[in-house]
Amino acid sequence: MANKDDNRHNNPSGNWEPDPYHRHDQRWWSGSRWSQKVKSDSEIQIDPPGVVPRPVDQSSLGKPVDPITGVRNPLRKVSPYVPHLLILGFLLLAGTCILAVFAVFG
């Protein structure tokens, strides 16, 4: 496989290669990058290259997986009463400030 990849990258004229995005049978390699020209069942079509060249590692299918570690827990749901409590807290603070002003200057 490495020799084929080396030959592909050293061929400046381009050629049809297996589609690294796994959406078609073949994709045109221009000699420096993947083209939007694809071939499926001997029919040539246009499909822009994808972002991830190998989204699924075919060798990992059918094997047991390792547990996921080091992931943060999702955020807790916020109570629907939080906005009401914030308003109540603001009103209490404003009332306290008003009473303090009356106590000092009244």
C-alpha positions in Angstrom: 0.0 0.0 0.0 2.8 2.4 0.8 4.4 1.9 -2.6 1.0 2.6 -4.3 0.7 5.8 -2.3 4.2 6.8 -3.1 3.6 6.2 -6.8 0.3 8.1 -6.7 1.9 11.2 -5.1 4.9 11.0 -7.6 2.6 10.9 -10.7 2.1 14.5 -11.8 -0.2 13.5 -14.7 -2.9 12.1 -12.4 -5.0 8.9 -12.5 -8.1 7.2 -11.1 -7.6 5.9 -7.6 -9.9 4.3 -5.0 -12.1 7.0 -3.4 -10.5 7.8 0.0 -13.8 9.3 1.1 -15.6 5.9 0.5 -18.5 7.5 -1.4 -17.6 6.2 -4.9 -15.6 3.5 -6.6 -12.8 5.8 -7.7 -11.8 9.5 -7.5 -9.4 11.3 -9.8 -6.0 12.1 -8.3 -4.6 15.1 -10.1 -1.0 14.4 -9.1 -1.2 16.9 -6.2 -4.7 16.7 -4.8 -8.1 14.9 -5.0 -10.4 16.1 -7.7 -14.2 16.5 -7.7 -14.4 14.0 -10.6 -15.6 10.6 -9.4 -16.4 7.3 -11.0 -19.0 4.8 -9.8 -20.1 1.8 -12.0 -18.1 3.3 -14.9 -20.2 6.5 -14.8 -18.3 9.7 -14.2 -19.9 12.2 -11.9 -19.0 15.3 -9.9 -18.7 15.1 -6.1 -16.5 17.6 -4.1 -13.9 15.9 -1.9 -14.9 15.5 1.7 -13.1 16.9 4.7 -12.1 13.6 6.4 -10.4 11.2 4.1 -11.1 8.1 6.2 -14.0 8.6 8.6 -14.1 4.9 9.6 -11.2 2.7 10.2 -12.3 -0.5 8.5 -9.8 -2.6 10.5 -11.6 -1.6 13.8 -15.0 -3.0 12.8 -16.0 -6.1 14.7 -13.5 -5.6 17.5 -14.4 -4.8 21.1 -14.0 -1.1 21.9 -12.3 0.5 24.9 -14.5 2.5 27.3 -14.5 6.2 26.9 -12.5 8.0 29.6 -11.6 11.5 30.5 -14.9 13.0 29.3 -16.6 15.7 31.4 -20.1 15.1 32.5 -22.8 17.1 30.7 -24.1 20.2 32.5 -27.0 19.8 34.9 -30.3 21.1 33.8 -31.1 24.5 35.2 -34.3 24.8 37.3 -37.1 26.7 35.5 -37.4 28.9 38.7 -33.9 30.5 38.3 -35.2 33.6 36.4 -37.8 34.1 39.1 -35.3 33.8 41.9 -32.9 36.2 40.2 -35.7 38.8 40.0 -36.7 38.2 43.6 -33.0 38.6 44.6 -32.7 41.9 42.7 -35.9 43.2 44.3 -34.7 42.3 47.8 -31.3 44.0 47.1 -33.0 47.1 45.7 -35.3 47.3 48.7 -32.4 46.9 51.1 -30.5 49.7 49.4 -33.5 52.0 49.5 -34.0 51.3 53.2 -30.3 51.9 53.8 -30.5 55.3 52.1 -33.6 56.3 54.2 -31.8 55.1 57.3 -28.7 57.2 56.6 -30.3 60.3 55.2 -33.8 60.2 56.7 
